[in-house]
Amino acid sequence: MTELIKLKAQPVLEKIRINEDCILYRGDCLEVLAAFPRESVDMIFADPPYNLSNGGFTCHSGRAVSVDKGDWDKSRGIEKNFEFHKKWIAACKRVLKPNGTIWISGTYHSIYSCGFALDLLGYHILNDISWFKPNASPNLSCRYFTASHETLIWARRSKNERHTFNYELMKNGAFGRDMLKTPNKQMRSVWAIPTPPPQEKKHGKHPTQKPVELLERIILASTHPNALVLDPFMGSGTTAIACLRHNRSFVGIEMQNEYIELSIKRIKDELKNGNLLRNPKMGKYGG
């Protein structure tokens, strides 16, 4: 595996070493990313705050529940929200390798700001993917179309760089659960993947948790084995699980203590139960 990057000594950073291929940092992503060496990461998956915790409600298990997720998801206003996205996306560009790519997930509350920031910072957008959720929650207000997708932007550092795309795997791989994927035909930019199943939430829930299946597809599409993947808004650790299942190293950053603990539980459970596709050394939890 790629040796995990060694960060400069920073008293504000708390390092949690799960094993030799998986390290978590508790802290602000801007502070942690500032300690990373330049051009050290092969791929980044980022699921930043959507800034939609505004006192509204949504549907969960057939009943109305608040959409407020915490202070970290509250809007600071259009200008401040955009400046935040621009700062972390710039920090990510500094640590991406020349042929590295970034994936950003979001809803209409955030994804357009992220796309504009990518353009301003000189990235080259490769695709926008519509992640269709066949089992999305209904719209209780009956005043809008039912929100049943999120958008993923895939971009490389600049137009002049080359990037990894495992075309044959995406074309000919087994994606039987995706009703929109025709076997042995080019994969299109609309993916049908259900929201996380109950077994992926047995250790607790994150309000914007992604299904492992989605992260597996992203990682398999745009990295090679032994790549180093970074998630600057780690949440419940889904990206880590997808990486460890497919022979990629992982570095994650998360501010919220409850989600750090949730990630550790999920990752260690994955290791303990032997769900990984890689070699036996992953059964050791590093010092």
C-alpha positions as CSV (number, residue, x, y, z in Angstrom):
1,M,0.0,0.0,0.0
2,T,1.0,3.6,-0.5
3,E,2.6,4.9,2.7
4,L,0.3,7.2,4.5
5,I,1.4,10.8,4.4
6,K,3.4,12.1,7.4
7,L,2.0,15.4,8.6
8,K,3.9,18.3,10.2
9,A,3.7,18.4,13.9
10,Q,0.6,20.4,14.9
11,P,-0.6,20.6,18.5
12,V,-4.2,21.1,17.3
13,L,-4.3,17.9,15.4
14,E,-5.4,14.6,17.1
15,K,-4.4,11.6,15.1
16,I,-6.3,8.3,15.4
17,R,-4.4,5.4,13.8
18,I,-6.7,2.5,13.0
19,N,-4.1,0.5,11.2
20,E,-1.3,1.1,8.7
21,D,-3.7,1.9,5.9
22,C,-6.3,4.0,7.8
23,I,-5.7,7.2,9.8
24,L,-8.3,9.6,11.1
25,Y,-7.8,13.2,12.3
26,R,-10.1,15.0,14.7
27,G,-10.2,18.6,13.8
28,D,-11.0,21.4,11.3
29,C,-10.3,20.3,7.7
30,L,-8.6,23.6,6.8
31,E,-6.1,23.2,9.7
32,V,-5.4,19.5,9.0
33,L,-5.1,20.1,5.2
34,A,-2.6,22.9,5.9
35,A,-0.3,20.3,7.5
36,F,-0.4,17.9,4.5
37,P,2.5,17.9,2.1
38,R,1.8,19.1,-1.5
39,E,0.7,16.7,-4.1
40,S,0.3,13.7,-1.8
41,V,-3.2,12.4,-2.4
42,D,-4.6,10.4,-5.3
43,M,-8.3,11.1,-4.9
44,I,-10.6,13.2,-2.6
45,F,-14.2,12.5,-1.9
46,A,-15.9,15.4,-0.1
47,D,-19.4,15.6,1.3
48,P,-19.4,19.2,2.7
49,P,-22.2,20.8,4.8
50,Y,-25.2,21.4,2.6
51,N,-26.2,24.5,4.8
52,L,-29.9,23.5,4.9
53,S,-30.5,23.3,8.6
54,N,-32.9,26.2,8.7
55,G,-35.8,25.0,10.8
56,G,-37.6,23.1,8.1
57,F,-38.8,19.5,8.1
58,T,-38.6,16.4,6.0
59,C,-40.0,12.9,6.0
60,H,-38.4,9.9,7.8
61,S,-40.1,6.6,8.2
62,G,-43.4,8.1,7.3
63,R,-43.4,11.0,9.8
64,A,-42.2,14.6,9.8
65,V,-38.8,15.3,11.3
66,S,-36.6,18.4,11.6
67,V,-33.9,18.9,9.0
68,D,-31.7,20.6,11.5
69,K,-28.5,18.6,11.8
70,G,-26.4,20.9,14.0
71,D,-24.5,24.1,14.0
72,W,-22.1,22.7,11.4
73,D,-24.8,22.6,8.8
74,K,-26.4,26.0,9.4
75,S,-26.2,28.6,6.6
76,R,-23.9,31.6,7.3
77,G,-25.3,33.5,4.3
78,I,-24.6,33.2,0.6
79,E,-21.2,35.0,0.7
80,K,-19.8,33.3,3.8
81,N,-21.0,29.8,2.6
82,F,-19.3,30.4,-0.7
83,E,-16.0,31.6,0.9
84,F,-16.0,28.4,3.0
85,H,-16.4,26.2,0.0
86,K,-13.7,28.1,-1.9
87,K,-11.2,27.8,1.0
88,W,-11.5,24.0,1.5
89,I,-11.6,23.3,-2.3
90,A,-8.4,25.4,-2.7
91,A,-6.8,23.5,0.2
92,C,-7.7,20.2,-1.5
93,K,-6.1,21.3,-4.8
94,R,-2.8,21.9,-3.0
95,V,-2.7,18.3,-1.7
96,L,-3.9,16.5,-4.9
97,K,-1.3,14.9,-7.1
98,P,-1.1,16.3,-10.6
99,N,-3.2,13.4,-11.9
100,G,-5.5,13.4,-8.9
101,T,-9.3,14.0,-8.9
102,I,-11.9,15.3,-6.5
103,W,-15.5,14.2,-6.1
104,I,-17.9,16.6,-4.4
105,S,-21.4,15.5,-3.3
106,G,-24.3,17.9,-2.6
107,T,-27.8,19.1,-3.1
108,Y,-29.0,22.3,-4.8
109,H,-28.3,24.0,-1.5
110,S,-24.5,23.7,-1.9
111,I,-23.4,22.0,-5.1
112,Y,-23.6,25.1,-7.4
113,S,-21.4,27.1,-5.0
114,C,-18.9,24.2,-5.1
115,G,-19.0,24.0,-8.9
116,F,-18.4,27.8,-9.2
117,A,-15.5,27.5,-6.8
118,L,-14.0,24.7,-8.8
119,D,-14.1,26.8,-11.9
120,L,-12.6,29.8,-10.2
121,L,-9.7,27.7,-8.8
122,G,-8.8,26.3,-12.2
123,Y,-10.1,22.8,-11.8
124,H,-11.4,21.0,-14.9
125,I,-14.9,19.5,-14.4
126,L,-15.1,16.0,-15.9
127,N,-18.7,15.0,-15.1
128,D,-21.6,15.7,-13.0
129,I,-23.3,12.6,-11.8
130,S,-26.9,12.4,-10.7
131,W,-27.2,9.9,-7.9
132,F,-30.8,8.8,-8.1
133,K,-32.3,7.3,-4.9
134,P,-35.1,4.8,-5.8
135,N,-36.2,4.8,-2.1
136,A,-36.0,8.5,-1.4
137,S,-38.4,9.9,1.2
138,P,-41.7,11.5,0.0
139,N,-42.3,15.2,0.0
140,L,-44.7,16.0,2.9
141,S,-45.6,19.6,1.8
142,C,-46.9,18.6,-1.6
143,R,-45.7,21.9,-2.9
144,Y,-42.5,20.7,-4.7
145,F,-41.2,17.8,-6.8
146,T,-40.0,15.0,-4.5
147,A,-36.2,15.3,-4.0
148,S,-34.9,12.0,-5.1
149,H,-31.3,12.7,-6.2
150,E,-28.0,14.3,-5.2
151,T,-25.4,15.7,-7.6
152,L,-21.8,14.6,-7.6
153,I,-19.2,16.7,-9.4
154,W,-16.0,14.9,-10.6
155,A,-13.1,17.2,-11.5
156,R,-9.3,17.0,-12.0
157,R,-6.7,19.6,-11.0
158,S,-6.5,21.3,-14.4
159,K,-7.5,20.9,-18.0
160,N,-3.9,19.9,-18.9
161,E,-3.5,17.0,-16.5
162,R,-4.4,13.4,-17.1
163,H,-6.6,11.5,-14.7
164,T,-7.5,7.9,-13.9
165,F,-10.8,6.4,-15.2
166,N,-11.2,2.7,-15.2
167,Y,-13.5,2.6,-18.2
168,E,-13.6,-1.1,-18.8
169,L,-14.5,-1.8,-15.2
170,M,-17.3,0.7,-15.3
171,K,-18.6,-0.6,-18.6
172,N,-18.4,-4.4,-17.9
173,G,-18.5,-4.6,-14.1
174,A,-21.3,-6.1,-12.1
175,F,-23.8,-3.4,-11.1
176,G,-26.9,-5.6,-10.9
177,R,-28.7,-3.5,-8.3
178,D,-28.6,-0.4,-10.5
179,M,-31.7,-0.5,-12.6
180,L,-30.3,2.1,-15.0
181,K,-27.0,0.3,-15.8
182,T,-27.2,-1.9,-18.9
183,P,-24.7,-4.8,-18.7
184,N,-21.6,-4.4,-20.9
185,K,-22.7,-0.9,-22.0
186,Q,-21.0,2.4,-21.2
187,M,-21.9,3.6,-17.7
188,R,-24.0,6.8,-17.9
189,S,-24.1,9.7,-15.6
190,V,-27.2,8.8,-13.7
191,W,-26.7,6.1,-11.1
192,A,-29.5,4.4,-9.3
193,I,-28.3,3.4,-5.8
194,P,-30.6,3.1,-2.7
195,T,-29.9,5.1,0.4
196,P,-27.9,3.2,3.2
197,P,-29.5,0.0,4.3
198,P,-30.2,-0.6,8.1
199,Q,-27.0,-2.8,8.5
200,E,-24.9,0.2,7.6
201,K,-26.5,2.2,10.5
202,K,-26.3,-0.4,13.2
203,H,-23.6,1.5,15.1
204,G,-25.5,4.8,14.8
205,K,-26.7,7.3,12.2
206,H,-25.3,10.3,10.4
207,P,-27.8,12.7,8.9
208,T,-26.2,12.7,5.4
209,Q,-24.7,9.2,5.4
210,K,-23.9,7.8,2.0
211,P,-24.3,4.1,1.1
212,V,-21.0,2.1,0.8
213,E,-22.1,1.1,-2.6
214,L,-21.9,4.7,-3.9
215,L,-18.4,5.2,-2.5
216,E,-17.2,1.8,-3.9
217,R,-18.3,2.8,-7.4
218,I,-16.5,6.2,-7.1
219,I,-13.3,4.7,-5.8
220,L,-13.2,1.9,-8.3
221,A,-13.9,4.3,-11.2
222,S,-11.2,6.8,-10.4
223,T,-8.3,5.2,-8.5
224,H,-6.0,2.2,-8.9
225,P,-5.2,-0.3,-6.1
226,N,-2.8,1.2,-3.4
227,A,-4.1,4.7,-4.0
228,L,-4.4,7.2,-1.2
229,V,-7.9,8.6,-0.7
230,L,-8.8,11.6,1.4
231,D,-12.2,12.5,2.9
232,P,-12.1,16.0,4.5
233,F,-15.7,15.7,5.9
234,M,-15.5,12.1,7.0
235,G,-18.9,11.9,8.8
236,S,-19.7,8.2,9.6
237,G,-16.6,6.7,7.8
238,T,-18.3,5.3,4.7
239,T,-15.4,6.3,2.5
240,A,-12.9,4.5,4.8
241,I,-14.9,1.3,4.6
242,A,-15.1,1.4,0.8
243,C,-11.3,2.1,0.6
244,L,-10.3,-0.7,2.9
245,R,-12.6,-3.2,1.0
246,H,-10.8,-2.4,-2.2
247,N,-7.1,-2.1,-1.3
248,R,-6.9,1.7,-1.0
249,S,-5.3,3.7,1.9
250,F,-7.5,6.2,3.6
251,V,-7.1,9.5,5.5
252,G,-10.2,11.0,7.0
253,I,-10.9,14.4,8.8
254,E,-13.9,15.1,11.0
255,M,-14.7,17.8,13.6
256,Q,-17.6,16.2,15.4
257,N,-16.7,13.8,18.2
258,E,-19.8,11.7,17.9
259,Y,-19.1,11.0,14.2
260,I,-15.4,10.2,14.9
261,E,-16.6,7.6,17.4
262,L,-19.2,6.3,15.0
263,S,-16.5,6.0,12.2
264,I,-14.2,4.1,14.5
265,K,-16.9,1.6,15.5
266,R,-17.9,1.0,11.9
267,I,-14.3,0.6,10.6
268,K,-13.3,-1.7,13.4
269,D,-16.4,-3.8,13.0
270,E,-15.6,-4.1,9.3
271,L,-12.1,-5.3,10.1
272,K,-13.2,-7.6,12.9
273,N,-15.8,-9.4,10.8
274,G,-13.4,-10.0,7.9
275,N,-15.5,-8.1,5.3
276,L,-12.5,-6.8,3.5
277,L,-11.4,-7.9,0.1
278,R,-7.7,-7.4,0.7
279,N,-5.0,-9.2,2.5
280,P,-4.9,-10.5,6.1
281,K,-2.7,-7.7,7.5
282,M,-5.8,-5.5,7.5
283,G,-7.0,-7.5,10.5
284,K,-4.4,-5.7,12.7
285,Y,-5.3,-2.4,14.2
286,G,-2.0,-0.5,14.1
287,G,-0.5,1.4,17.1
